[in-house]
Amino acid sequence: MARRERGEPLDTESAAATGRVRRGAQIGGVAVRHAARTAGTMVASRFRDEQADRDARDAMILALADDLVTVLGGMRGAAMKLGQLLAVIDIGITSGAARDEFAQRLQPLFRSAPRWTDAEMMKLLDHQLGERRGRIVSLEGPIAAASIGQVYRGVLDDGRAVAIKIQYPRVQAMVRADLKNMRLLMKVLGKYIPASNAEKLSEEISRQVMAELDFVAELDHHRYFADLFAGHPSIAVPQPVDELCTDRVLVTEFLDGKPFAEALDDDPAVRNRLGEAIYRFYCGEMYRTGRFCADPHPGNVIVLADGRAGFVDFGMTVHLSPADHEFEQELFTALLRGEHEQVHRLAVQAGFIGRPDLMTSEDLAEYIDKVVGWHIHEGEITVTPRTARDAVITATLPAGGFFDKFEGQMLQEAHALGRRTDISTVALLGELRATAAWRDVACEVLGITGPTTAMGVEIAEWRARRVNPSR
């Protein structure tokens, strides 16, 4: 008999089992079709010239993109997360036009997941909260639908507006099934990943997706960030309502503002300030404290009326060990100081470079410049969508010119999520076309220099007041 999730009605077990079989067949079908296309393309390549062969391979990858959107875009749980991951690691595309088309076709995977019926969601909410459900006097939505749950807006009996995040019914069963099927896809697509321990990628995806289901841990992370940024001049995190949170429901105070997408047409000064706040929250905390949210995403950023950037969703939070945090700080400090030999030594030591004879210090310096040069170079730099696209191509694709130089690389769990955070952050900044002296902000975060931006000065004064309230 299928294992029944806590809070799950008994009559959903057969539906869950049927769903697992259906989802397995659909995801497996994507892998089988892609393998068949690959084989057919290889056989036919002997009869085509070089350009025709490239065009055929591009068409094969674009067909995979269509399959991914058709199958994964209609699912929740790990399937949607897997599709988003493949958007940046599945490659083999030879032309810039085809790369742009591939990214465009996969865009639906980054939008909201399909909604679940309100009746089922309310049934689960009632079961989880019991008598406490009466504290929610009004409810509307959903205002957002993601891979593992939906968010509603409510009002409590004390007048507070709240956001109520509810896990989908049966989502844990769906996620477990998706993670099994993911291994099949990764076997087919693993040849696009240069690391010698690429199977670790599947394990890390599994661990992170399962962590997102752990609302108890997410509540702990959320409370940490809410307390850390309480009263912050440029960053806002809503306080959780602990007494209404369970292992399937999270309730927090509601951040009233506009979505990230609506800020893209704001004045440059407004966008620049928002961009600096985003950089400080995602990248800055990674280097400053070693505890950071590893899921930069447009849906997780809210622009408040007072200009502050609001952040939500802490299901994917990383807490580096002291040794890992020290390594991140040492490596980034060496990068900012232009110490290329030291950077290379640290990268080899950590296993990021498996073959130093293939990836020399000069090669690594060029690679780093193309991926993260935007926050290493001096002066003000405007981040554009092209900046983000070039960073992704260089970091992950054969077309970036460095793919084969990472032979023998060992994927490092915590640091890999740090690099994902870097790339996801630059994607957000690129959408904003934000301008800042990013290197100066980075040096401030690492304690190399004092604050040099207006926001940095405000933050320094705010921290001083927290230490000495009488100031």
C-alpha positions in Angstrom: 0.0 0.0 0.0 1.2 3.5 -0.8 2.5 5.5 2.2 0.0 8.0 3.3 1.3 11.5 3.9 0.5 13.2 7.2 -2.7 15.1 6.9 -3.7 13.3 3.7 -7.2 11.8 3.4 -7.2 8.0 2.8 -9.2 8.2 -0.4 -6.3 10.0 -2.2 -3.9 7.0 -2.1 -5.1 5.3 -5.3 -5.1 8.7 -7.1 -1.5 9.3 -5.9 -0.4 5.8 -7.1 -2.0 6.4 -10.5 -0.4 9.8 -10.8 3.0 8.4 -10.0 2.7 5.9 -12.9 1.5 8.5 -15.3 4.2 11.0 -14.4 6.8 8.3 -14.7 5.7 7.4 -18.2 5.6 11.0 -19.3 9.0 11.9 -17.9 10.5 8.7 -19.2 9.0 9.4 -22.6 11.0 12.6 -22.8 14.3 10.8 -22.2 13.4 8.0 -24.7 12.4 10.4 -27.5 15.5 12.5 -27.0 17.7 9.4 -27.1 16.0 8.2 -30.3 16.4 11.6 -31.9 20.1 11.7 -30.9 20.7 8.2 -32.5 18.8 9.2 -35.7 20.8 12.4 -36.0 24.1 10.6 -35.6 23.2 8.0 -38.2 22.1 10.7 -40.7 25.1 12.9 -40.1 27.3 10.9 -42.5 25.0 12.1 -45.4 25.1 15.8 -44.5 27.6 18.6 -44.8 28.9 20.2 -41.6 26.4 23.1 -41.5 23.4 20.8 -42.2 24.6 18.6 -39.4 24.8 21.5 -37.0 21.3 22.6 -38.0 20.0 19.1 -37.4 21.5 18.9 -33.9 20.1 22.3 -33.1 16.6 21.1 -34.2 17.0 18.0 -32.0 17.7 20.1 -28.9 14.8 22.5 -29.7 12.5 19.5 -30.0 13.7 18.5 -26.5 12.8 22.0 -25.2 9.2 21.5 -26.6 9.0 18.1 -24.9 10.1 19.5 -21.6 7.6 22.3 -21.6 4.8 20.1 -22.7 5.4 17.4 -20.1 7.1 19.2 -17.2 5.3 22.5 -17.5 2.0 20.9 -16.6 3.4 19.2 -13.4 4.4 20.3 -10.0 6.9 19.1 -7.5 10.4 18.1 -8.7 9.4 17.9 -12.3 9.1 21.7 -12.7 12.4 22.2 -10.8 14.1 19.7 -13.1 12.9 21.5 -16.2 14.3 24.7 -14.9 17.6 23.1 -14.2 17.8 21.6 -17.7 17.1 25.0 -19.1 20.7 25.9 -18.2 22.6 22.6 -18.4 21.2 20.8 -21.5 23.3 22.1 -24.3 24.9 21.0 -27.6 23.5 24.0 -29.5 25.8 25.4 -32.1 24.3 28.8 -33.1 23.4 31.9 -31.2 20.0 32.1 -32.8 19.2 28.5 -31.7 20.4 29.2 -28.2 18.1 32.2 -27.9 15.3 30.1 -29.3 16.0 27.3 -26.8 15.9 29.7 -23.9 12.7 31.3 -25.2 10.9 27.9 -25.5 11.8 27.0 -22.0 10.4 30.2 -20.5 7.1 28.7 -19.5 8.9 26.5 -17.0 9.9 29.6 -15.0 6.4 30.9 -14.7 3.7 29.8 -12.2 2.8 26.2 -11.9 -0.8 25.2 -12.9 -3.3 25.8 -10.0 -4.7 23.2 -7.8 -8.4 23.3 -7.0 -9.3 25.7 -4.1 -11.6 23.1 -2.6 -8.8 20.6 -2.0 -6.4 23.3 -0.8 -8.9 24.6 1.7 -9.6 21.0 2.9 -6.0 20.6 3.6 -5.7 24.0 5.4 -8.7 23.1 7.6 -7.2 19.8 8.5 -3.8 21.3 9.3 -4.9 24.2 11.5 -8.0 22.7 13.2 -9.5 25.1 15.6 -6.8 27.7 14.7 -8.4 28.0 11.3 -10.9 30.3 12.8 -8.2 33.0 13.3 -8.2 33.5 9.5 -11.3 35.6 9.0 -11.0 36.2 5.3 -9.1 34.5 2.5 -8.6 35.2 -1.2 -6.4 33.9 -4.0 -4.4 32.0 -4.8 -2.1 35.0 -5.5 0.8 32.7 -6.6 1.3 29.1 -7.6 4.7 27.4 -7.5 6.2 24.0 -7.8 5.1 22.6 -4.4 2.3 24.8 -3.2 0.0 27.8 -3.6 -0.1 31.1 -1.7 -3.2 32.9 -0.6 -3.8 36.3 1.0 -5.7 36.4 4.3 -6.7 38.6 7.2 -6.3 37.5 10.8 -8.7 38.2 13.6 -6.3 40.8 14.9 -6.5 42.7 11.6 -3.1 41.7 10.2 -2.8 40.9 6.5 -1.0 37.6 6.0 0.4 35.3 3.2 -0.6 31.7 3.6 1.5 29.1 1.8 -0.1 25.7 1.5 1.6 22.6 0.1 -0.3 20.8 -2.6 -2.1 17.6 -1.6 0.0 14.5 -2.5 2.9 16.7 -3.4 5.4 14.6 -1.4 4.4 11.5 -3.3 4.7 13.4 -6.6 8.2 14.7 -5.6 9.4 11.2 -4.6 8.2 9.8 -8.0 9.7 12.7 -9.9 13.1 12.2 -8.3 13.2 8.6 -9.3 12.4 9.5 -12.9 14.9 12.3 -12.8 17.7 9.8 -12.7 16.6 8.4 -16.1 16.7 11.8 -17.7 20.1 12.6 -16.2 21.5 9.4 -17.6 20.4 10.5 -21.1 21.6 14.1 -20.6 24.6 13.5 -18.4 27.0 13.7 -21.4 26.4 17.5 -21.4 27.9 17.8 -17.9 31.8 17.8 -17.8 32.1 16.9 -14.1 33.5 13.5 -13.3 30.9 13.0 -10.5 27.9 14.3 -12.5 25.7 11.8 -10.7 26.1 13.9 -7.6 24.1 16.5 -9.4 21.0 14.3 -9.2 21.6 13.7 -5.5 22.0 17.4 -4.8 18.8 18.2 -6.8 17.0 15.5 -4.7 18.3 16.9 -1.4 17.3 20.5 -2.2 13.9 19.6 -3.6 13.1 17.5 -0.5 14.4 20.3 1.7 11.8 22.6 0.1 9.1 20.3 1.4 10.3 20.7 4.9 8.2 23.6 6.1 9.6 23.3 9.6 13.1 24.0 8.4 11.8 26.8 6.1 10.1 28.4 9.0 13.5 28.4 10.9 15.3 30.0 7.9 12.5 32.5 7.4 12.5 33.6 11.1 16.3 34.0 10.9 16.2 36.3 7.9 13.2 38.2 9.3 15.1 38.9 12.5 18.3 39.7 10.7 16.7 42.3 8.5 14.2 43.8 10.9 14.2 47.6 10.4 16.7 47.4 7.5 16.8 50.5 5.3 16.7 48.7 2.0 15.6 45.0 2.6 12.3 43.7 4.0 11.5 40.1 5.1 8.0 39.5 6.6 7.7 38.1 10.1 6.3 34.6 10.4 3.1 33.9 12.4 4.5 31.0 14.3 1.3 29.8 15.9 -0.3 29.2 12.5 2.5 27.4 10.9 2.6 23.6 10.5 4.6 21.1 8.5 2.3 21.7 5.5 1.3 25.4 6.0 3.4 28.6 6.4 1.8 31.9 7.5 3.7 35.1 7.4 2.8 38.8 7.5 1.9 40.1 4.1 4.3 42.3 2.1 2.2 44.8 0.3 4.0 45.9 -2.9 4.3 45.3 -6.6 5.9 42.3 -8.3 9.4 42.4 -9.7 8.2 42.5 -13.3 6.4 45.8 -12.7 9.7 47.4 -11.6 11.3 46.9 -15.0 9.9 50.1 -16.3 10.8 52.2 -13.3 13.2 55.1 -13.5 16.9 54.1 -13.7 17.6 55.3 -10.2 14.8 53.2 -8.7 15.9 50.1 -10.6 19.6 50.7 -9.6 18.6 50.9 -5.9 16.5 47.7 -6.2 19.4 46.0 -8.0 21.8 46.8 -5.3 19.4 45.5 -2.6 19.0 42.3 -4.6 22.8 41.9 -4.9 23.3 42.5 -1.2 20.6 40.0 -0.1 21.5 37.1 -2.3 25.3 37.4 -3.1 26.2 39.6 -0.2 24.9 37.3 2.5 26.6 34.3 0.9 30.0 36.0 1.5 29.1 38.1 4.6 27.5 35.4 6.8 27.6 32.2 4.9 23.8 31.7 5.3 21.9 32.7 2.2 18.8 32.1 0.1 19.9 30.1 -2.9 16.7 30.7 -5.0 17.0 34.2 -6.7 13.8 34.3 -8.7 11.5 37.1 -9.9 8.5 35.7 -8.0 10.5 35.9 -4.8 11.1 39.6 -5.0 8.5 42.3 -4.1 9.0 46.0 -4.5 7.6 48.0 -1.6 6.1 51.5 -1.9 9.0 52.9 0.2 11.6 51.6 -2.2 12.7 48.6 -0.2 13.1 45.2 -1.8 11.0 42.5 -0.1 12.1 38.9 -0.2 10.0 35.7 0.3 10.4 31.9 0.0 13.3 30.5 2.0 12.8 26.8 1.1 16.1 26.6 -0.6 18.5 28.1 2.0 22.1 27.2 2.4 24.1 27.4 5.6 27.7 27.0 4.9 30.0 25.3 7.4 32.7 27.5 8.9 35.3 25.9 6.6 33.2 26.4 3.5 32.4 29.9 4.4 36.0 30.8 5.0 36.9 29.2 1.6 34.2 31.3 -0.2 35.5 34.5 1.4 39.2 33.6 0.7 38.5 32.8 -3.0 36.4 35.9 -3.7 38.8 38.2 -1.9 41.6 36.8 -4.1 39.4 37.4 -7.2 38.8 41.0 -6.2 42.5 41.5 -5.6 43.4 40.0 -9.0 45.5 37.2 -7.4 45.1 34.8 -10.3 47.7 32.2 -9.1 46.0 32.1 -5.6 42.6 31.7 -7.2 43.9 28.8 -9.3 45.5 27.1 -6.3 42.3 27.3 -4.3 40.2 26.0 -7.2 42.4 23.0 -7.6 42.5 22.4 -3.9 38.7 22.4 -3.7 38.3 20.1 -6.7 36.7 22.7 -9.0 39.6 22.0 -11.4 40.3 18.3 -11.9 43.0 18.8 -14.6 45.3 21.8 -13.9 47.1 21.0 -17.1 43.9 21.7 -19.0 42.7 24.6 -17.0 45.7 26.9 -16.3 45.6 30.0 -14.1 45.4 32.1 -17.3 42.5 30.0 -18.6 40.7 30.3 -15.2 41.2 34.0 -15.1 39.6 34.4 -18.5 36.8 32.1 -17.5 36.1 33.9 -14.3 36.2 37.3 -16.1 33.5 36.2 -18.5 31.3 34.6 -15.8 31.6 37.1 -12.8 33.6 39.9 -14.3 30.6 42.2 -13.8 31.2 42.3 -10.0 35.0 42.2 -10.1 35.8 45.0 -12.5 36.2 48.5 -11.1 33.8 51.3 -11.8 30.0 51.4 -12.5 28.8 48.6 -14.7 25.3 48.1 -16.2 24.2 44.5 -16.1 22.1 43.6 -19.2 20.3 40.4 -20.3 23.3 39.8 -22.5 25.6 39.9 -19.4 23.5 37.2 -17.8 23.3 35.1 -21.0 27.0 35.2 -21.6 27.7 34.2 -18.0 25.4 31.1 -18.4 26.9 30.1 -21.7 30.5 30.4 -20.5 29.7 28.6 -17.2 27.7 25.7 -18.6 27.8 25.3 -22.3 30.3 23.9 -24.8 29.8 27.0 -26.9 31.3 29.0 -24.0 34.7 27.7 -24.9 35.7 26.2 -21.5 33.5 23.1 -21.3 36.2 20.5 -21.9 38.7 22.2 -19.5 36.7 21.1 -16.5 37.4 17.4 -17.1 37.8 15.6 -13.8 36.0 18.3 -11.9 34.3 17.2 -8.6 31.0 18.9 -8.0 30.9 20.5 -4.6 27.4 20.6 -3.1 27.4 23.9 -1.1 29.7 25.8 -3.5 27.7 24.6 -6.6 24.6 26.3 -5.1 26.7 29.4 -4.5 27.6 29.6 -8.2 23.9 28.9 -9.1 23.0 31.9 -6.8 25.6 34.1 -8.6 24.2 33.3 -12.0 20.5 33.6 -10.9 21.3 36.9 -9.3 22.9 38.3 -12.4 19.9 37.2 -14.4 17.6 39.3 -12.1 20.0 42.3 -12.4 20.1 41.9 -16.2 16.3 42.1 -16.4 16.5 45.3 -14.3 19.4 46.6 -16.4 20.8 47.8 -13.0 23.9 49.9 -12.8 26.2 50.0 -9.8 29.8 49.8 -8.7 29.3 46.1 -7.9 33.0 45.6 -7.0 32.8 48.3 -4.4 29.7 46.7 -2.8 31.5 43.3 -2.8 34.6 44.8 -1.2 32.4 46.3 1.5 30.6 43.0 2.1 33.9 41.2 2.6 35.2 43.9 4.9 38.0 44.9 2.5 36.8 48.5 2.4 34.2 50.6 4.1 30.9 51.5 2.5 31.1 53.6 -0.7 27.5 53.7 -1.9 24.6 55.6 -0.3 22.9 52.4 0.5 26.1 51.1 2.1 26.3 54.1 4.4 22.6 53.7 5.4 23.2 50.1 6.3 26.3 50.9 8.3 24.4 53.5 10.3 21.5 51.0 10.8 23.9 48.3 12.1 25.5 50.8 14.4 22.1 51.7 15.9 21.3 48.0 16.5 24.5 47.6 18.4 24.1 50.9 20.3 20.4 51.9 20.3 21.2 55.2 22.0 23.1 56.5 18.9 
